[in-house]
Amino acid sequence: VHVVESGGGSVQAGGSLRLKCAAQVENFCAYDMTWYRQTPEKEREFVAYSAHDGSADFTDSVKGRFTASRENTKTAVLQMDSLKAEDTAKYSCKVKGLGNWWCNTLTAWGQGTQVTVSS
């Protein structure tokens, strides 16, 4: 599975950014996506989960500010609004295949993308 991440960048506090995570594969599997973030000072932490059926979950610190949506079973978008300086981190997407036993073995990480929020 090849994972392509896009989006991110630099923005002032209160601004918005959009991250996209896509599993570039030619198979029939659906994929769940999970975003994590990490800074040099902190361990990697869970940010958001986007299920193949469109359901989502978020860590408490971003609830009400971040939303997740699906373009299809292989692509998810994380919309980040009302960004704060503490959201600054490298965001990485992990994909997990779903379906039959073979799909369930598929998992991969994207290359990560930097999000910088200036106060």
N, C-alpha and C positions, 0 to 999 in steps of 0.2 A: 504494500500500500504506500503510495506517495502522497504526502500531505502538503498542501500548499496554503500558506497563510499570507494574507494581505491586509493592508490597513495599518493602523497605528500612526505614530508621528508625534508631533509636539503641539500642544494647545495650552491656552491659559485656563486657569481655574474657572469652572463654570461652563466650559466649552464641551464639545462632543467629538467623539471619534467612533469609527466603525471598524470592527475586525471581521474578517471573513476566514473561514476554515473550510477547505475543500479536500475531500478524499478523491484523488485522481486515479481512478481504477476503472477497468473494463470488466466489471462483474455485476452480479445481480444482488449483492449484499446491500443492506441498509447500514447506516453508521450513526452511532451516538458520538457526540463531540463534547469534550470537556476542556475548559480553559483553566489554566493555572497561571500564576504570576510569581515572579521572584526578583528580589533585589540583592545586591551584595551583602546587605545587612540582615536579611531575613531568609528563612527557609522557604522553599516553594510552597505556595498555598493555593487551595481550591478557590476558584472565582465563580464559575458558572458551568452549568451542564445543560446541554441541548439534546434531547432525545429525538430519535428518528420520527416519532409521531408528533413532534411539535411541543411536547411538554418541556418544562425547564425548571431549573432550580438554581439558587444563587446563595453565595455566602452573605451573611447578615449585613456586612459593611457596604454592599453594593445594591441591596434590595431597594427598589423604588427608583434607582438611578440607571441600572443596566437592564436591558431586555435582550432576549435571544429569540431568533426566528429561523426558519428553515426555508431555503430556496428549493431544496429537493432532499431526497434521502441521503445525499452525499455532500451537501453543502449547508453550513450554518453561518449565521451572522450574529455577532455580538454588538449591539448598539450601546454605546457608553455615553450617557448624558450627565450633566452636572458634575463633571470630573473634578476631583480634588487632587491636591499635591500628593497626598498619600496613595493615590492610585498609580503613581509613577512606578513602573516596573517593566521587566521583559515578560510579555505574555506569550504563552505557548499553548498550542492546541494538541490534544491527544484524541485520536479517533479509535473507536472500537467497533468492529464488525458485528452485525447481527443477522440471524437467519438460521441457516442449518449449521451443522457442526463445523464445517469448513469456515464459514463466515465468522463464527464465534472465535476462531483462532487468530483473526486478523486484528492487529493493533499497531499503531505507529504514532510518532510525534512529528509535529511540524518544526520548522526551523526557528520559530519564535519571532516576535516583532516587538520593538521597543515603543512604549507609551510614556511620554514625558509631559507632565502637567506642571506648569509654572504658576506660582502663587503671586 
